[in-house]
Amino acid sequence: VADRLSLAADLHRALERNELVLHYQPQVNTQTGRIIGAEALVRWQHPTRGLVPPGVFIPVAEETGLIQPIGAWVIETACAQAREWAKAGIPLPTISVNVSVRQFMRKDLIDTLVKILRHTQIDAQTLELEVTESLIMKNAEEFVSTLKKLKDVGIKIAIDDFGTGYSSLSYLKRMPVDRLKVDQSFVRDINKDPESATIVEAIINLGHSLKLGVIAEGVETAQQLAFLRHRGCEEFQGYHFSRPV
């Protein structure tokens, strides 16, 4: 408990002291051989603890309400980086950022995003928000309404960790989403677990039937890649291509 309180106190000062950093994991289309985007992943460079992974400090940020300013910083920093890459002659079609339930349910979410897009001068179509399936089903009706407003602005939406929550297909067909992300827990076992292989194949077919993009995350081996490509998945993210950098 004492350690958690200490971490929370330090986290309050992390933004002021520029201790947060973003790493980017490329997303690849193997049909074209091109990088089609990158997911922004936040890390905390603590002065004494070293590099603190998000699994340790994000829950603390959620509990303390710090997820709001941290989340806004992540989106703005990622958008600014996308702008810098474009200026350098390496434009990315998509920069993906994870959004927490606290961020997503804020009334000023749309206004905040529009201000960030204007400030960083990137096209709304470049920004993709990743929201988890469990987040969706907690407030499904309100979620659908917010999604439609985001789509009106031009922002793209991906459902992260798809297949791990309690998704309702009746809601999925109403949601203006762009991509489904096949969770790495399924990808990890596709070559040795028939059930995981069947689930992955079903998600790919479902996504394509609904005219959604499908991206598999956590691809680490050539065998996993071959399986996914054979089933019609063309977009990938994972250590087989690149660690977050």
N, C-alpha and C positions, 0 to 999 in steps of 0.2 A: 504494500500500500504506500509506504514511504517513497519507494522508487517511482511509483506511478505519479505521485504528487510532485516529485522532483522533476519528472519528465514533463508534466503539464506546465510547471512554472518555466522551465527552459523553453518549451514550445511557444509560450507567449512572446518570448524575445527573439525567436528564430527568424521571423519575418523581418523584424527591425534590423537584425544583424546580418541579413543576407546569407543565412545558413542553409536555406532550401535551394536545391538544384534540380534541374530536370534532366533525365536521361531519355533518349528516344530509341524505340525499337522499330526498325523498318518493317513495312508490310510489302509483300512481294506478289506480283502476278507472274506465275511461272509460264503462262502461255506467251506473254510478250517479253518476259525476262526483265521487266522493269520494276523499280520501286514505285509503288502507287500511293504510299503514305507512310506515316509513322505514328506510333502511339507515344504520347508524352507520359512519362512515369516519374513521379516526384520522389526525391530522396532528401534526407536531412543530414547535412554534414555537421554533426555535433562537435563542438570544440574539444570535448574530452572523451565522449563515447565513440567517436569515429562516425562512419556512415551508418545511419539508423534506417532500416528498411521500413517501407510504408505500413507493413503489417503490424509493426510495433507502435508507430506514432499516430496513424490515421484513426484508430479507435479512440485514442485520447483526444484527438482533435474533434471527433464527433461528440464525445461526452461534454467537452468544455465549450462547444460552439465555435471553436477556432477553425473549424472546417470551412466556414463562410469566407473569411479573408484569405485563407490558404487556397481554397478552391478558385477564387477569383484571380489570385496571383498566378496559379498554374495555367488557367485559360489565357490570361493576357500574355504571359511569358511565352507560351507555346505559339500563340498567334504571332507575336513579335519575331520569334525565331523563324516561323514559316515565311514571314515577310523578308527577313534577312537572306534566307536561302533563295527566295525568288529573285532578289536583287543581285545575288551572286551567280545567277544563271542556272540554278538547280531548283526549279519550282516543284513543290509536291502537290498533287491533286487533293490530298486529304491530310489533316493533322487531327488525330483523335485524342480526346481528353475524357477521363472518367469523371462522372458527376455523382455526388452522394445524394441520398434521399433528402437531407437537410437543404442542400443547394437547390435541388430540383423543385421542392415545394415552396420556395420563397416567392412571394408575390412580385418581387422586382427582378426575377430571373431574366426575363426577356429584355428589359431596359438595360440591365447590366451587360448582357451579351452584345446588344446593339452598340453600346458605348465602346466596348472593347474592340469590336470589329471596325468601328470608325477610327478609333485611336491608332490601331495597328495597321489600318488601311489594307486589310485582306478581304477577299470576297467571302461572303457568308457560306458559299458552297464548299469552301476549303475546310471549314470547321465541322468536325463530327463529334457529337457527344455520345459517350458510351454509358448506357444505363443498364443496371443488372435486372434480370428477370424478376427477382424477389422484390426489388423496389417497385416495379410496375404493378404487381398484383396487390401490394398494400393499399394503393389508392388508385385503382384502375380507371375509374371514371374521370377523376381530376387529371390523371396522367394523360389520358387520350386528349383532353382539352388542351393541356399545355403543349403536347406534341404537335398539335395542329397549328398552334401559334408559332412554334419554332420553325415548322415547315413553311409557314407564310413568310418568315424572315429569310429563309433559304438554307438554314442550318440542317446538316444531315444527322441522322440518328442511327445508332447501332445498338442492338440488344446484346449485352455482354453475358458470358456464362450461360448461354442458352442451353436449356435442357436440364439445368440443375435446380430450378425453382419449381413453382406450381403454376405453370403457364396455362392460360385459358385461350384456346384457339379462336373462340368467338371474339375475344378482345384483340388477338393478334391480327385478324383480318381487318379490324377497324383502325389499327394503329398505322400512321403514315411513317413507318420506319424504312431504312434503306438497306441495312445489313444485319445478318445474324452472325454472331461469333460462336463457333463451336468450342465448348469449354475444353481446356487442356486436360482435365481429368478423364475425358473420353478419348482424346487423341493419344494420350500416354499409353493406353492399353489396347489400341485397335488391332495390333498385330498378334495379340495373345489372348484377348478376351472377346469371344463371339458376340456377347451382349453389347459391349462398347462399340464394336464394329457396326452392329445393326442400328444402334441409336444414331451414330454419326451419319450413316447412310440415309437414315430417315430424315435427319435434320437438313442434310444437303438437298434431298428431294423436295422437302417441304418448302425450304427457302426458294428454290428455283421455281416451284409451282406457283408461289405467291409473287414471283418476279422480284425477289429480293437478292441482293448480293450475299454470298456466304464466305466467311473467312475463318480458317482454322487456326487457333492459337496454340502455342506450346509444341510446335513441330520441331522435333529434335533429331530425327533420323531419316535417312533416305528411304527406309521401308515405310515409315509413316507417310512420307510425302508421296510415294508411289501408290499407296492405298487410296489416299485422298484424291489424287489426280485421276485415278482410274474410276472413282465414283463421281467425277464431275466437278470437284472443288478446284478452283484455280487461284485463290488468294490465300496467302499464308503469312504466318508470323511465328517466330521462334528461333531457338538457338541454332538450328540447322542453317539458318541464313545469317543471323546476327544476334548477339546479345544486345540489351539496351546500352547505348553508347552516348 
